[in-house]
Amino acid sequence: MRYAASGLTGALAGALLYSVPASAASPVPATPAASASTLTLDRGGPARSLSYSAGRDGEAVIAFTVAAPGVSWARKGAESAVVSLAVDGRHVTDLVVPSSDPTPRSLGLGRLRRGKHKVTLRFAQGSAPAARRVVLTRPQVRMPQADQLALRHAPIVVGRTGWPFGDPYQNARTDTPLIAWHEIRPAGQGGAGAPGHRVLEYSLVWSNEDGGTDTPALMARWGRTTDIEWVYRVEVDASGRRVADTSVYQAPQHLTLKFTGRYKGDHPVLQTCTDNNNMCDVVSPDAPLRFLPDASGTRPASRAREVVMDREPWTYRVMAQEMVREAKIEKPSDPGTREVGDQRAYLFIEFAKRTGDAAGGGSVPGVTLGVRLRRDPSRVYRSDHGERTWSIDRDGAVATTVELPEGTTAGDIASIEAVRQPVGLGDNGAPATVTSVGRGFFLRGAYLPQRSFVQWKGSVTLTAASPVSVLWRP
């Protein structure tokens, strides 16, 4: 039953995971880079290589700015170019390049021994027909001392294949992994574990999810149409060594299961095996794509997970373009309907809240945000579109969006208010307190975030008797 959701069986556990797939190999040998500042990879052309001399053993990353002329995640047949990266002939990671616009990217290369190494990059299969070339600018391999622990245990995520009858390159055109990050906390309940022991948790952002929460609810309840999931969690001792029997991962149906799969060094090898990007620790044979994004970044505990996207603005562009290509956008946009309109018409906003004790039976209260515009302050545009189950009942820092008429700007907003809204039948009477608004922005032009124009700190308590309060006015 453990792998029923993906159709995988334990018989696959012996599948080789780290040989370079024939599909990724170039028919011509790799040639040294003509310039240390730019690498150009052409379809059918030679692979290119970089030399790196490691001064010590450790985890390495490679960073560059990358573009694929003629590629756009918004157009069918032009979705992406795929680059395969190998270290000393060993396939380490792939990169899906979804744009012709230069974009900064950073990838893990795994653990390297002290000495000389060769990083080889190839234009790989799985690239869209329109993709002909990839240009990488200022590629740099480094071994960051401060990030060694986080890089050491980061998961390798094998691409979704839909084995045995699916498309093994589907992540090159849908639900592609974009960025990763880690979080660290003391081990044990309340941090009362063994001295020096810590828990590492790794999360990924995918461009969307083909299954799971429907698109309008994603915008209302999560403030995005990307998919963000924790992937892998492990306890390490004071020396950074993995503690036996502590490795777990997020499995199909969002179950937390013990990891019993294979490691490459300390990197667990997992596979995206469901349409909503849950993991399996058994990998389908001959899966051509694998991803080792740089997971050295983290997020402040006081911020919503979406802050990792804010730091990488290009992720919003990819998110929006997938909605356009998959025809999930209402035309024309209408904030009076529940369908998702042009994402440039939404206010993307983050706020923090907490829920008090219940006073009786019934459903828990969520918080919905409402926006009033100067030209018609009597109308309230709500983040939940009037659907009570889309009100946000989880506590902490959360993100949502409010759909507004196309062309609305920051200067058109008269106020932003919080609305207490029970998420189901009845009302348990608990108060909901909003304590901050972290940021608020629009996407403009090429679906990139504008500068945040909303920020507020305070304390507003919403009750059944007084369910609405203004949080912000310009």
DRENZA-774853 format. One record per residue (C-alpha): x, y, z. Coordinates in steps of 0.02 Angstrom, whole numbers, padded with zeros to 5 digits, always signed. Example, Ala and Ser with C-alpha at 12.3 -4.5 7.8 and 13.67 -1.06 7.14 Angstrom:
REM DRENZA-774853
+00615-00225+00390+00684-00053+00357
END
This chain:
REM DRENZA-774853
+00000+00000+00000+00148+00115+00035+00178+00149-00151+00003+00117-00218-00018+00301-00261+00129+00295-00382+00118+00118-00447+00295+00082-00384+00350-00079-00301+00490-00130-00187+00566-00230-00329+00631-00067-00400+00738-00029-00248+00892-00098-00333+00878+00018-00483+01039+00112-00522+01019+00294-00480+01180+00379-00524+01239+00323-00694+01219+00457-00827+01065+00409-00929+01100+00376-01112+00967+00504-01153+01069+00639-01067+01234+00597-01149+01304+00702-01290+01358+00613-01449+01517+00716-01450+01648+00734-01313+01650+00881-01195+01761+01026-01243+01841+01152-01128+01751+01317-01108+01810+01449-01229+01775+01583-01100+01767+01574-00911+01629+01706-00913+01507+01624-01036+01460+01446-01083+01349+01413-01234+01262+01245-01256+01182+01207-01424+01060+01069-01467+01165+00932-01545+01323+01028-01503+01467+00980-01389+01457+00977-01201+01558+01109-01111+01665+01088-00957+01730+01188-00810+01879+01143-00702+01870+01164-00515+02005+01133-00385+01934+01095-00213+02047+01148-00070+01961+01026+00049+01825+00894+00055+01650+00965+00058+01486+01005-00026+01498+01114-00182+01373+01223-00275+01374+01301-00447+01294+01469-00481+01265+01563-00644+01143+01670-00741+01054+01568-00875+00943+01602-01024+00872+01497-01167+00833+01604-01321+00663+01565-01395+00601+01479-01237+00447+01530-01138+00357+01432-01003+00198+01515-01066+00202+01433-01239+00167+01252-01283+00314+01179-01377+00432+01312-01308+00421+01274-01122+00603+01247-01077+00777+01192-01117+00855+01058-01007+01036+01059-00953+01117+00905-00878+01264+00927-00758+01393+00795-00716+01544+00799-00601+01691+00691-00656+01572+00595-00770+01439+00565-00637+01265+00635-00671+01225+00749-00523+01080+00863-00568+00976+00935-00708+00916+01112-00735+00753+01160-00820+00777+01331-00903+00602+01404-00930+00642+01576-00999+00739+01676-01126+00766+01809-00993+00931+01794-00898+00892+01717-00729+01008+01682-00580+01011+01499-00529+01110+01398-00403+01126+01208-00395+01207+01082-00281+01348+00974-00350+01361+00854-00204+01513+00810-00102+01683+00833-00184+01850+00768-00126+01997+00884-00110+02082+00903-00279+02038+00938-00461+01867+00907-00535+01778+00932-00700+01599+00994-00710+01519+00950-00877+01361+01032-00943+01258+00961-01088+01105+01014-01185+00991+00871-01136+00841+00776-01200+00674+00833-01133+00703+01008-01203+00555+01084-01296+00562+01086-01488+00585+01275-01489+00738+01265-01376+00898+01275-01476+01027+01354-01361+01066+01388-01178+01182+01529-01124+01259+01524-00950+01346+01682-00891+01478+01693-00754+01470+01510-00698+01559+01488-00532+01589+01333-00428+01618+01360-00243+01617+01267-00078+01531+01382+00050+01597+01345+00224+01447+01415+00319+01319+01310+00225+01401+01140+00233+01277+01061+00354+01124+01113+00254+01201+01062+00088+01263+00895+00157+01091+00822+00193+00990+00903+00054+00879+00779-00041+00907+00731-00221+00735+00734-00304+00714+00622-00456+00591+00690-00583+00412+00627-00596+00395+00496-00732+00221+00422-00710+00308+00253-00727+00279+00138-00817+00174+00228-00948+00200+00413-00913+00316+00544-00987+00486+00533-00901+00523+00714-00949+00360+00790-00886+00449+00903-00761+00525+00993-00909+00353+01063-00951+00244+01050-00795+00263+01057-00605+00449+01088-00620+00553+01109-00460+00609+01290-00445+00697+01322-00279+00734+01236-00114+00773+01290+00062+00804+01217+00235+00752+01253+00413+00842+01202+00574+00770+01178+00748+00831+01094+00908+00792+00908+00921+00666+00838+01043+00502+00902+01110+00528+01086+01150+00712+01067+01106+00740+00944+01249+00833+00815+01144+01013+00759+01152+01136+00904+01176+01187+00980+01011+01063+00879+00910+00962+00971+00778+00824+00932+00653+00847+00984+00472+00693+01003+00364+00699+01031+00176+00562+01106+00068+00540+01135-00118+00439+01254-00227+00364+01181-00385+00291+01287-00526+00117+01214-00494+00033+01050-00449-00066+00948-00575-00167+00872-00433-00220+00923-00258-00292+01094-00213-00386+01176-00357-00314+01336-00430-00438+01466-00359-00418+01392-00185-00229+01400-00201-00238+01587-00232-00357+01616-00087-00284+01501+00044-00099+01507-00001-00073+01666-00101+00005+01581-00251-00019+01442-00379+00151+01364-00352+00158+01209-00244+00265+01218-00086+00296+01058+00011+00416+00998+00143+00509+00850+00070+00630+00774+00195+00672+00788+00380+00818+00715+00478+00899+00732+00649+01087+00760+00655+01207+00755+00802+01324+00892+00860+01450+00841+00726+01320+00847+00587+01306+00658+00569+01137+00582+00528+01055+00502+00679+00996+00326+00639+00810+00298+00609+00765+00483+00610+00748+00513+00423+00569+00541+00364+00488+00611+00207+00319+00673+00146+00239+00526+00057+00080+00511-00048-00077+00572+00041+00038+00689+00139+00089+00547+00255+00252+00559+00351+00347+00396+00325+00516+00331+00378+00645+00347+00239+00707+00174+00188+00780+00218+00019+00956+00247-00044+01080+00383-00001+01217+00462-00104+01334+00510+00035+01213+00593+00157+01093+00646+00018+00931+00544+00020+00867+00499-00154+00680+00529-00170+00563+00540-00318+00414+00652-00354+00282+00517-00378+00111+00600-00368+00022+00738-00463+00029+00847-00306+00217+00824-00286+00227+00703-00141+00379+00590-00128+00421+00405-00139+00584+00330-00076+00581+00196-00212+00636+00265-00380+00570+00210-00549+00700+00134-00667+00792+00241-00795+00716+00404-00732+00814+00533-00834+00789+00691-00731+00854+00727-00557+00862+00890-00461+00982+00948-00327+00938+01133-00304+01045+01236-00186+00956+01216-00018+01075+01325+00083+00946+01465+00101+00822+01473+00243+00680+01587+00299+00645+01689+00456+00528+01597+00574+00415+01749+00578+00384+01749+00390+00271+01646+00279+00351+01515+00167+00313+01623+00016+00456+01739+00067+00574+01618-00021+00483+01660-00183+00493+01845-00145+00682+01827-00141+00678+01744-00312+00557+01855-00410+00572+01751-00569+00475+01611-00483+00317+01718-00494+00341+01734-00682+00356+01546-00704+00204+01520-00591+00096+01639-00693+00155+01575-00862+00107+01396-00818-00069+01457-00779-00078+01543-00949-00014+01394-01047-00127+01271-00957-00279+01384-00991-00318+01406-00807-00343+01595-00823-00516+01671-00843-00534+01790-00992-00580+01926-00965-00532+01933-00782-00680+01963-00667-00654+01986-00479-00839+01947-00457-00811+01763-00502-00712+01630-00411-00609+01585-00563-00428+01641-00570-00403+01795-00675-00244+01875-00739-00126+01861-00592-00067+02039-00622-00238+02094-00557-00208+02021-00384-00140+02100-00226-00016+01973-00155-00015+01999+00033+00059+01918+00188-00008+01936+00365+00012+01855+00535-00128+01793+00646-00169+01684+00795-00330+01602+00854-00390+01608+01033-00483+01478+01135-00651+01415+01077-00805+01465+01177-00916+01325+01112-00950+01204+00970-00947+01242+00784-00813+01280+00657-00651+01373+00689-00640+01552+00628-00526+01594+00484-00471+01766+00428-00511+01839+00259-00436+02001+00193-00543+02132+00109-00490+02277-00001-00589+02436-00036-00547+02550-00183-00558+02739-00185-00676+02744-00334-00807+02635-00246-00768+02614-00060-00936+02530-00030-00878+02372-00119-00763+02249-00032-00654+02131-00135-00622+01979-00026-00480+01855-00032-00601+01710-00005-00721+01765-00145-00863+01728-00024-00816+01544-00008-00802+01512+00179-00687+01362+00161-00559+01478+00078-00542+01583+00235-00372+01552+00318-00384+01459+00483-00200+01412+00507-00099+01523+00624+00067+01609+00605+00126+01704+00453+00016+01664+00303-00007+01726+00125-00161+01759+00020-00215+01860-00132-00358+01978-00167-00421+01991-00346-00455+02169-00402-00510+02247-00567-00374+02239-00700-00263+02392-00698-00284+02427-00512-00131+02509-00436-00071+02541-00259-00137+02718-00271-00314+02654-00302-00326+02564-00134-00424+02652+00003-00404+02520+00141-00363+02340+00184-00468+02256+00317-00473+02090+00409-00634+01990+00417-00668+01849+00540-00749+01707+00442-00788+01533+00513-00730+01404+00387-00875+01282+00406-01044+01261+00488-01073+01348+00653-00952+01459+00748-00850+01403+00899-00835+01582+00960-00645+01591+00962-00567+01762+00934-00441+01788+00794-00302+01915+00817-00205+01991+00672-00035+02059+00721+00053+02113+00562+00051+02134+00375+00221+02085+00308+00209+02142+00128+00089+02179-00012+00128+02196-00198+00061+02176-00374+00137+02079-00518+00165+02190-00668+00236+02176-00844+00320+02008-00859+00231+01943-00702+00371+02004-00588+00332+02076-00415+00331+02263-00391+00400+02340-00233+00294+02306-00079+00189+02456-00029+00099+02383+00123+00171+02353+00296+00085+02360+00464+00114+02301+00643-00010+02307+00785-00145+02199+00865-00323+02185+00804-00438+02056+00883-00589+01998+00784-00738+01921+00874-00909+01855+00826-00982+02019+00889-00851+02127+00802-00789+02028+00651-00713+02166+00543-00569+02288+00572-00466+02399+00459-00281+02352+00458-00206+02478+00338-00243+02641+00252-00119+02735+00139
END
